Structures are given as C-alpha cells and as structure tokens.
C-alpha cells in the first residue's frame, strides 16, 4: 500500500546535503538534468527512483475533469 507519510519526493537541483535530508544515507548517485518536472522519489520501500511529473496547463480544472470521467 502506498503511504504519503513515507514517500519523500525531491524536485529540482539539490545539494548532497539536501538529498541526504530527504532520503537519508544512501549510495544512490543523484544527478541533475535540466528537465521540468523531473525528480526523485521513494515510495516507502527504500528504492529511490527517478520520475517525471506531468505538466498541467494553467487553469486546468481537476474537479471538472474527474466529474467528466465519472459519468
């Protein structure tokens, strides 16, 4: 089961100290790619993975879209 309580997420450029504060001591080698929405996450299983977030247009109405999908 996924728990946000144990799911640290880091976006953007961070220092080594920043990554260690987010994920604790790890042997993971973090690197920066100049791509919007890219980061690292740990879903609570101790495996830090690279991920990409979707780019949502300004003014997008999530509730309206959820209502449309529910019909």
N, C-alpha and C positions, 0 to 999 in steps of 0.2 A: 504494500500500500504506500502511496506517495504522501509524504508529510512535509508541508512547507516549513515546519519548525526546524527540520534538519536538512534544509536544502539551500545551502549558500550559493549565491549567484554573483559573479563579478563581470561587469561590463566596462569596456574602455581600457585605457592604458593605466596599469597599476604598477607600483614598485614591488620588489620582492617582499618587503615588509607587509604591504597591503595584501598580497596573495597569502602570506603565512597567517595574517589575521583572519582572512576569510576561510581558509581551508586547513589551517594547522600545519604542522610539519609534514612535508611530502617530498617525494623525489620527482614529482611532475615538473617538467621544464615548460614554463609558460613563455609565450612569445606574442608579440604584438603584430596584428595585421590591420591595416588601415581600412577596415570594412565596417560600415554602420551596422549596429545590432549584433555584433559578434561578441562572444564572451565565453566564460567557463562556468560550469555548474556541477554540483554534487547532489544527486537525488537522495542522499542519505545512505548509500551503500558503500561509500568510501572510494568511489571511482569518479575522478574529475574528468569531465568530457567537455569538448568544445561544442558550442551550439550557436545558432543564428536565430534571432528573433524576427518576426515579420515586421515590415514597415507599414504602419497603419496611417492612411491619409487623414489629415486634419478634418474634423467634422464628422468622422465615421461614427455612426450610432450603433453601438454594440447591442443595445436592448432591442432596437428595431429589427436588426438582423436576426437575433435569437427568436424574436416573435415570428418573423417570416419563416424561419426554419422549422419552428414548432407546428406550423399549420400543415 
